[in-house]
Amino acid sequence: MEVLTEILISFFLVVAGVFGLVGSFGLVKLRDTMQRLHAPTKATTLGVGGVLIASMLYFALVKGSFSFHELLITLFLFITAPITANFISKTYLVKHVSEDDLPDTEQSFGWAIYSDPPDQS
């Protein structure tokens, strides 16, 4: 049982390391901001997720206790990473892409980042 536990924990750590390495490589090698944004957000989320799963398994199977820390870190990561990526991509669009270059939304309204804010008076 100990060998199986060690293999399982090691597997998740290796998977996490591979995703972290791929995300770091993508951050360095990809050309522009929108491409660079994709590699680390996906890879680091999966990489940190693998480390957190390995940590949860370690505490549950080896130490015999349950830790809520990993669950809270996972929740924080899954909430903040997509929001941060969304803000960065919207900022990139406003600074580098004109509204005329974007495809039509096929709705009665256009792209939200280009619309005027509602009048507060």
N, C-alpha and C positions, 0 to 999 in steps of 0.2 A: 504493500500500500504506500509506503514512503517513496519508493522509486516512481510509482505512477504519479504521485503528487508532485514530486520534483520535476518530472518530465512535463506535466501539464503547466506548471508555473513557468518553467523555462521556455516552453513553447510560446506562451503569451508575451514573455519578455523579448524573445527573438522577433516575433511578429511586430511588436511595438518598435523595436529598433530598426527593422527594415522599413516600416512606414515613415519613421522619423528621418531616416537617411534619404529615402526617395523624395520626401517633402523638401528637405534641405537642398538636395541636388536640383529639384525643380525650381526652387526659389533663385538659385544661382544661374541656371541655364536658360530659363524662359526669357523671352524678349521684352514684353511690355507689362505694365501694371496689371492688366486684367488677366493675363496668363499667369503671372507670378502670384496673383491672389488665390488662384484655384489650388495650386500645389500645396502650399503650407496649410491652408484651412482644412482641406480634406485629410491630408496625411498626418498632420499633427493631432487632429481630433482622433483619428484611428490609432495613432501611436500612443498618445496619452491614455486613450481608452484601454489599450492592451496592457499598459503598466498598471492601470487601476484594477483591471480584472485580475492580473497576477497578484496584486497586493491583497485584494479581497479573498482570493483563493488561499493565499498564504496564511492570513489571519484566521480564516474559517477552518482550514484543514490542518494546519500545523499548530497554531496557537490555541485553537478551539474557542475563539471569540469572534464576535461580529463587530466590524468597525463601520460607523456611519460616515466617516471622513471621506472615504472613496466615493460613496454615493453623492455626497454634497459637492465634491469636486467635479464629478461627472455631470451633475445637473448644472452647475455653474458654467462648465465648458460648453455643453450643448446649447445653453442659452446665449452665451456671449459671443462665441465664434461666428455664428451666422449673422448676428446683428452687426458685429464689427465689419465683416466682409461686405455686408449690404451698404453700410455707410461709406466704406472706402470705394466701392464700385460706383455709387451715386456721385461721389465727389469727382471721381475720374471722368464720368460721363459729362458732368456740368463743365469741367475745365477743358476737355479735349474733344468732345463730340457735339456738333450742333444739332438742334432739334430736327432740322430738315434731313439730316443723314440717317435718322432712325426710322425703322419701319412704322407703318401706320398701325395704330392700336385697334382699329376696326370697332371702336366704341365712340360714344358721343363726347368723350373727353380724351385728351391727349396724355402725354407722359407727365406724371406727377411732379417730377423734378424740374420741369420747365414751366409749370403753371404758376400763375401769380397767387400769392397767399390770399386767403379771404379777407375782406375788409372788416376790421375789428371795431369800426365806429358805429 
